[in-house]
Amino acid sequence: MPKTSARLLALLSLLQTRRDWPGSLLAERLDISLRTVRRDVDRLRELGYPIAAAKGPEGGYRLGAGTDLPPLLFDDEQAIALTLALQVAATSPASGHAEAAARALHTIRQVMPARLRNRIDPLRVTAVAQPTTRPAAAVDGGKLLALSAAAHSHETLRLDYGAEDPDRPPRRVEPHHVVTSNGRWYLVAFDLDRQDWRVFRADRITLRTPNGPRFSPRQLPGGDVAAFVTSRFRGSTDTTGAWPCTGTVVLGVDAAALAPYVHDGVLEELGPGRCRLTLGSWSWTALAAAIARFDADITVVGPPELTHAFAHLAQRLARTTGPTT
């Protein structure tokens, strides 16, 4: 059995990973008895951690929110992920939280053990917005929180969009999701006055108070927020929809390595050394050549025209290596 201090840290780490933990499952994961689980929970409560207990034969436990913030526990990988996320936020002025993220990053670094600080210090991540015709406008963090809170609680929003006009009645929308794309923040919502789904730029929204009544969430067309937003941007420079030929491939390279060079496509991280790219071009052969320039293993997802274009491109390139006349 591990020492008490190590066991308490392991118990606290488990309690932070999910909402409810049956006592028997905690005992199994920690290789201790139910009685020891109960004693350790009591010790954590004495240290200020608000842990609620559920009644039952074996009982259950939940780590709740208290009036004071007790010490948090992160494993190494969580600390690295948190550092990366804060660095992105700190270098994204449009988020409205850049300064706060920078301060939070400094605070977290100060309390890290030396071994972990030495791993994290070399990490330098900067969020770079893709080129646009005009710079992205900063969005107040309070507005983003208000939009997200309304979407979470299913409260109708009353808002002005564009230039404020006190004589114009507010638009009434059912907020669904807050998303970011190409350096800008957007609200996906169902417009009650137009009876259709809309994507609103957050920097152009002026909220009116109070919010409207609660609503029953509608099913977003297609069910996927990212795909829906992308489809609404087609025909602009934000996506690949303006091109007559569009295809999708899986590339054997990290998405982070390609991100600086993909300005009009959709790039998705699939894991270490793999990413999915959707790109457009004026012809299938030109599209195959554009993808081949990334110097990575390629698996075509579709459509078949892209597969044929790669074969045609390979034959054309093979002829260039033959004898010249």
N, C-alpha and C positions, 0 to 999 in steps of 0.2 A: 504494500500500500504506500503511495507517495506521502511525503511529509505534508503536514497540515497546510502550510502556506502555499505550497505548490498545488495542493488539491483545491484550495479555495480559489486560486487563480483559474484553474481549469474549469471549476464549476461556474464561475462568473463568465468566463468566455462562452461556455455552452448556453447559458441563460440569455446572452446577448444575440445569439444566432437565430432564435425563433421565438414566437410569441408565447407558446405554452409548452411546458415540459412535464410529462408524467414522471412521478418520483421513481418508478421502476426503471424507466429508460435512462434517467440520470445515473441511477445506481449502476446500471449495466455499462454505460459509457465510461464511468469513472472507476469501475471495478471495486465498488464499495457497497456497504449494506444500506438499506433504506434508513435505518436509524442514524447512520453516519451522515447521510444526505440531509436529514432533518437538523442535525447538530450544526453542519456546515452552513446551512441556510440561516440559522439563527445567528451564527458568527458574522455573516455578511450583513444581516440586518443591523447588528450592533455597530458595523462600520459605516452605516448610512445608506445602504442599498435597499430601496423599497421593493421587497419581494413578497408578492401576494401568494397565498396558499389556497388551493381548491380542496374541498372536502371529498371524501371517497375512501374506498378500501386502501388504495395506494397513494392517493393524493396527487396533486400536481402543483407546479410553481410557475410564476410569471414575474419577470422583472419589469416593474412599472416605473413611472416618472415621479420623482419626488419634488419637494419644494426647493431643495438644494441639489446642485449637480455633483454627484460623487465622482471619484476618479473613474475614468473610462479605461477599458482594457482593449488593446488592439494587438493582434498577432503581427508578425513581420510583413506578411503579404497585404494585410488590411492597411497597415501604416503606409506602405508604398503606394497602394491604390489611392489612399486619401491624399497623399502628397501630390500625386499626379493630377488628381481632380482639382485641388486647390491651385496648383500652378496654372492650369488651363483657365480657371475662373479669374485668377489674379491678372492674367494677360488678355482678358476679354472685356474691354471697357463697356461694350454694349450690354453686358449682363447686369450692370448696375451694382455689382457686388465686388468689383475688382479690389478696392481698398480693404474691405473687410476680409476678403480671401487672403490677401497678402499678410494681414495682421494675424489671421488664424494660422497660416503656414509658419510664421515666425514663432508663435506660441507653441505649436506642436513640436517643432524642431527643438525647442529649448528643453523639453521634458523627455526627449528620446534618449535611450541608452546609447553610449558611444558607438557600439558595434553597428547599430541600426542607422545612426546618423551618418556614419562613414559610408554606408551603402546608398543613402538617399542624397547626400550632398552633390554627387556628380550628376544627378538627374536635373536636366534643364529643359523644360517643356514650355513652348510659347504657342499660344493659339493664333493662327494666322488666317484671317478671313479671306475667302476667295475674291478675286477681283470683281467689282460691281461698277455700274455706271455712276453711282453716288455712294458715299460712305454710309455705313449702317448707323442709325441714330441710337443713342444710348436710351435704355429703358429703366425707369426707376425701379429699384428692387421691391418697393412696397406695392407697386402696380402688379408685378409678376406674382407676388404672394397673394394678392387679392384675386387675381384671375384664377390661380391654381386652387385657392381655397373654395371659390365658387364652383369650380368644376368638381372638386372632391365632395362637396356637400350637396351638389345638384341644385344650386340656387340660380334662378334666372337673373341675368345681368341686364342692367339698363345702361346704355352707353351712347356717346357721340363718336362718330367715326369721321376723321378728317377735321376740317375747320369747325370750331365750336359755334353753335347757333342756338342761343337760348330760346328762340321762338320756334325752333324745329323740335318735334317730339323725339324722344330718344329711341334708339333701336333696341328691341328686346331679343335677346339671344339666350340659348341654352348652351353654356360652355361645356366642352367635352375634353379638351386637352390643350396644354401649353407646350409648344415645340420650338426648337431653334433650328434654323437652316441658313447657311451661307452668311453667318454673322448677324442675322436678324431674329427677333422673337415674334412668334405668331400665336394666335388663339384660334383653335378649331372649334366651331360652334354651329348650332342650328339656328338660323335666323327665323324667328317666329313671324315677322312681318312679310318676309319673302318666301316663307315655307320651303327653304332649301338650305343646304349646308354651305358654309362660308369659311374662308381662311382670312382672318383679320391681322394686319400688322399691329403688334402691341404698341409701338411708339406712336401710332395714330389714334389709339383708343383713349378717350376721356370717360372715366367711369362716373356714373351718377349714383347717388345714394338716396334711399336704401336699395338693396337688392330686391328683386321680385320674389315670387313664391317658389317653392321647391317644385321639381319636375321629375318625372320618371325618365331615366336615360334612354335615348334612342340608340338603335344600332347604326354605327358608322358605316357608310357604304364600303364594302370590301373588308371591313373589320380591322384593317391595318392602318394606323395613323400615318406612318412614314409614306406608305404607298399612296394614301389619299392626298397628302400634301404635295407629293411629287407630281401626281396626275393633274392637280390644279395649277401647277407651275408650268406645265408643258406649253411650248410655244414661246417661252421667255428664255433668257440666257441662263436661268437658274438650273435647268435640267436638260436632258437629252432629247426631249420631245420634239424640238424644232427640226431635227434631222430626219431625212427620209429612211435611213437605215439605222436601226438600233439593235444592239445585241448584248448578251450577258455572258461573262466568262468567270471562271475561278482561276486565280493566279497564285503561283507558289512563291509568294513574297508577303511580308508584313504590310498591312494597310498603311501604317505610319510612314513607310518608305516611299509609297506612291502618292500620298496625300498632297505634297507640294506640287505635283505635276498633273493632277487631275482637277481641271477647273470647270468642266461642263458635264461631268458624269456623276454617277452615284457609286460611292465606294463603301463597302461594308466589311468589317473585320470578322473573320471566321475562326480565328485562333492563331497561335504562333505559326508564322510562315505561310498563312493562307488568307486570301481575301476575295471578295466577290466584286466585280466591276461591271457596271452597266454604262455603255458609252454609245455615242451616235456619230455618224459621219455621212458624207454625201453619196458614198457607194459602199458596197459590201467589201470590196477589195481594199478600199482606203481604210475602212474600219479595221480589217484584219491587220493591215500594216501599222495602224495607230496602236493597236494592242500589242503587237509583236515588239514594238520599240521598248517595252518595259523590261525586256531581257529576263523573263521568268517562265517557268513551265505553265502551259495554258491548257485548261479544260473548258471546252465550249458547253455552255448551258443551253443556249439557243439564240436565235432560231436556226434551222438547218441551213439557211442561206449563208450564215456566217461560217459554218463548217466547210461548205463548198468554197467559200472565198479564201479560207486558209489553204486549201488544197491548190487552188488556182495560183495563189501568191507563191506557194512553195515551188510550183513548176516554173513560174516566171523567174524566180530567184535562181533556181537550178540552172536555167539556160544562161544566166549571166556568168556562170563559172566555167562554161564550156570554151572551146577554142574560138578565137576571134578570126574574122576573115578580112 
